[in-house]
Amino acid sequence: MTRTVYVNGDYLPEEDAKVSIFDRGFLMADGVYEVTSVLGGKLIDFDGHAVRLERSLSELDMVNPTNKEELLEIHRELVSRNGIDEGLVYLQITRGAPGDRDFVFPDPETTAPTIVLFTQNKPGLADSPAAKKGMKVISIEDIRWGRRDIKTVQLLYPSMGKMMAKKAGADDAWMIEDGFVTEGTSNNAYIVKDNRIITRALSNDILHGITRAAVLRFAREAQMEVEERSFTIEEARAADEAFITSASSFVMPVVEIDGTVIGDGVPGKVAPRLREIYLDESRKVAI
């Protein structure tokens, strides 16, 4: 069955969807995006993604072609039309297609933003086998631009990082700057030491993860100790546990870093418990 996608106000079969070759998302990576998980046919953390989308657009001085209520309606319509029980909804907004290539931003009065959405069907998303065995990561230098807090479509280096990990027989990469872990290629990074959850504080250096915010809130509500500070890759290798969070992986244990086994080499107690709490609580308020 072909997917129904959304392009600039229209619901279309995916094979009929088209965007101009002059679109600045294509030519300049001048766009932002969000990915919202779907569990039981409902959207997880939608409000958080909508708020972050608005912030990303504002930071780039980009016009929002829609509003939260309309976005929710589009998300729900796509989930319904494509029969998504567990999966993802991808949303991308670019500065539009001015009709030619130019480094200067086009006038928003004459060039409308481009907005596209599509779904990805992911049966078993919440019951991933990887969550039971844990994942392996490698460390790589972080050479991205300085505004990582804006969720842009500039994803070349994260893609290269994932390919470096694949080549090394690992599942993902953690990026390192001045000896400290910033984040994973598409996720926030954590370690656990002496029952303390440690993760880098929010700044321009990392993405302000929506799942991160929820997981840390649930951790504190469960009386877990949370410390928001930078940690080195050496600390990570010596940690009792490690894990990542993201909209598509929720909470995922990390059992090996650069070939060094973390803890006993299997998921510990903290990450699986946080995953359980996150999924339970998020399902309760899904919309």
C-alpha positions in Angstrom: 0.0 0.0 0.0 1.4 3.4 -1.0 1.7 6.0 1.8 -0.3 9.1 2.0 2.0 12.1 2.6 1.4 15.8 3.2 2.9 18.5 1.0 2.0 22.2 1.4 -1.6 21.7 2.3 -2.4 18.6 0.2 -2.6 14.9 1.1 -1.0 12.9 -1.7 0.2 9.4 -2.6 3.9 9.5 -1.9 4.7 8.9 -5.6 2.9 12.1 -6.5 4.7 14.3 -3.9 7.0 16.9 -5.4 9.2 19.7 -4.1 11.0 22.3 -6.2 14.7 21.8 -7.1 15.1 25.4 -5.9 13.8 24.6 -2.4 16.3 25.9 0.2 16.0 22.7 2.2 17.5 20.9 -0.8 20.1 23.6 -1.8 21.1 25.0 1.6 19.9 22.6 4.3 17.8 25.6 5.3 15.1 23.8 7.2 14.1 22.3 10.5 12.4 19.1 11.4 10.7 17.1 14.1 10.0 13.4 14.6 7.0 12.3 16.8 6.5 8.7 17.9 3.2 6.9 17.6 2.2 4.2 20.1 -1.2 2.6 20.0 -2.2 5.0 17.2 -1.5 8.0 19.4 1.1 10.7 19.4 3.8 10.7 22.1 5.1 14.0 23.5 3.4 16.0 20.7 3.2 19.3 22.6 7.0 19.2 23.3 7.8 18.7 19.7 5.5 21.5 18.6 7.1 23.9 21.1 10.6 23.0 20.0 9.6 23.3 16.3 8.4 26.9 17.0 11.7 27.7 18.8 13.8 26.2 15.9 11.9 28.3 13.4 12.3 31.4 15.5 16.0 31.0 16.0 16.4 30.8 12.2 14.0 33.7 11.6 11.8 31.4 9.6 8.0 31.7 9.2 5.8 29.0 10.6 3.2 28.1 7.9 0.9 26.5 10.4 0.0 26.4 14.1 0.0 23.7 16.8 -3.7 22.9 16.3 -3.4 22.5 12.5 -0.2 20.4 13.0 -2.0 18.1 15.4 -4.8 17.6 12.9 -2.3 16.8 10.1 -0.4 14.3 12.3 -3.6 12.5 13.3 -4.9 12.4 9.7 -1.7 10.9 8.4 -1.6 8.3 11.2 -5.2 7.4 10.4 -4.8 7.3 6.6 -1.7 5.2 6.8 -3.0 2.9 9.6 0.0 3.5 11.9 -0.2 1.7 15.2 3.4 2.0 16.1 5.7 4.2 14.1 6.9 7.8 13.5 5.6 11.0 11.9 8.3 13.1 10.2 7.7 16.8 9.8 10.0 19.2 7.9 9.7 22.9 7.2 12.1 24.8 4.9 12.4 28.5 3.9 10.8 27.6 0.6 11.6 27.8 -3.1 12.3 31.3 -4.3 12.8 30.2 -7.9 16.6 30.4 -8.0 19.6 29.8 -5.8 20.9 32.6 -3.6 22.7 32.8 -0.3 20.4 35.7 0.8 17.2 34.7 2.5 14.1 35.2 0.2 11.4 37.6 1.2 8.9 35.7 3.3 6.2 37.9 1.9 6.7 36.4 -1.6 8.3 33.0 -0.9 6.1 30.7 1.3 7.8 28.0 3.5 7.6 24.4 2.3 6.0 22.0 4.8 6.0 18.2 4.3 5.0 15.3 6.6 5.1 11.6 6.2 4.8 8.5 8.4 7.0 5.5 8.9 5.4 2.3 10.1 7.5 0.6 12.8 5.7 -2.4 14.3 7.3 -3.4 17.6 8.8 0.0 18.2 8.2 -0.1 21.9 9.3 -3.7 22.3 12.6 -3.4 20.5 15.0 -6.4 21.0 17.9 -3.9 21.2 16.5 -2.6 24.5 16.9 -6.0 26.0 20.5 -6.6 24.9 21.8 -3.0 24.8 23.8 -1.2 22.1 27.5 -0.6 21.3 28.8 2.9 20.6 32.1 4.4 19.5 33.4 7.9 20.1 34.1 10.3 17.3 35.2 14.0 17.2 32.3 16.5 17.2 32.9 18.8 14.3 29.3 20.1 13.8 28.3 23.7 13.7 27.8 25.6 17.0 24.0 25.7 17.1 23.2 22.1 17.8 20.2 23.2 19.9 18.3 24.1 16.7 16.9 20.9 15.1 18.0 21.6 11.5 18.2 19.2 8.6 22.0 19.6 8.5 22.5 15.9 9.3 25.5 15.0 7.1 28.0 14.6 9.9 25.6 12.6 12.1 25.0 10.3 9.1 28.8 10.0 8.7 29.0 9.1 12.4 26.5 6.4 12.1 28.4 5.0 9.1 31.7 5.1 11.1 29.9 3.1 13.9 28.6 0.6 11.4 32.1 0.1 9.9 33.5 -0.4 13.4 30.8 -3.1 14.2 28.9 -0.7 16.6 25.4 0.6 16.6 26.0 4.4 17.0 28.6 7.0 17.9 28.9 9.5 20.7 30.5 12.8 19.8 33.4 14.3 21.8 34.4 17.9 22.1 37.4 19.0 24.2 37.3 15.5 25.8 33.7 15.7 26.9 30.8 13.8 25.4 28.2 16.1 23.7 25.6 13.7 22.5 24.9 10.8 20.2 24.4 11.2 16.4 20.6 11.4 16.9 20.1 11.1 20.6 21.1 12.5 24.0 23.8 10.6 26.0 23.9 9.5 29.7 26.0 7.6 32.2 25.1 6.2 35.6 27.7 6.1 38.4 27.0 5.2 42.0 23.2 5.4 41.2 23.5 9.0 39.8 22.2 9.7 36.3 24.7 12.1 34.7 24.0 14.0 31.4 25.3 17.1 29.8 23.4 20.3 30.8 21.4 22.1 28.1 23.2 24.7 26.0 23.8 25.5 22.4 26.1 22.4 22.4 23.4 19.8 22.3 19.8 19.3 21.1 17.2 20.0 23.8 15.7 16.5 23.6 12.0 16.2 24.2 12.4 12.6 25.4 15.4 13.8 27.5 13.1 16.3 29.3 10.4 13.8 30.0 12.9 11.1 31.2 14.7 13.4 33.6 11.4 14.5 35.0 10.3 11.0 35.5 13.6 10.1 37.0 13.4 12.9 39.6 9.8 11.9 40.4 11.0 8.4 41.0 13.6 9.8 43.5 16.5 9.1 41.3 19.5 11.4 41.6 20.2 13.4 38.4 23.3 15.5 37.8 23.4 17.7 34.7 27.0 18.2 33.9 29.6 17.4 31.2 31.3 14.0 31.5 34.4 12.7 29.7 34.6 9.7 27.5 36.9 8.2 30.1 34.2 8.6 32.7 31.7 7.0 30.3 33.9 3.9 29.8 34.2 3.6 33.6 30.5 4.1 34.3 28.2 1.5 35.9 25.7 2.0 33.2 25.1 4.1 30.1 22.1 4.9 27.9 20.6 7.2 25.3 17.2 8.8 24.8 15.4 9.9 21.7 11.9 10.0 20.2 12.4 6.9 18.2 14.4 4.8 20.7 12.9 6.1 24.0 15.5 4.9 26.5 18.1 2.5 25.1 20.9 0.9 27.3 24.5 1.2 26.1 26.6 -1.8 27.0 29.9 -1.0 25.2 31.9 2.1 24.4 34.9 2.0 22.2 35.2 -1.7 22.8 35.1 -1.3 26.6 32.3 -3.2 28.3 30.1 -1.1 30.5 29.2 -2.7 33.9 28.5 -6.4 33.3 28.0 -5.9 29.6 24.2 -6.2 29.8 21.6 -3.6 30.6 21.7 -2.6 34.2 18.8 -1.6 36.5 18.4 2.2 35.8 18.0 2.4 32.1 15.4 -0.5 31.7 13.5 1.0 34.7 13.5 4.5 33.1 12.3 3.0 29.8 9.5 1.2 31.5 8.4 4.4 33.3 8.7 6.5 30.2 6.6 4.2 28.1 4.0 3.7 30.8 3.6 7.4 31.6 3.8 8.6 27.9 1.1 6.2 26.8 -1.2 7.6 29.5 -1.1 11.1 28.1 -0.6 10.3 24.4 -3.0 12.2 22.1 
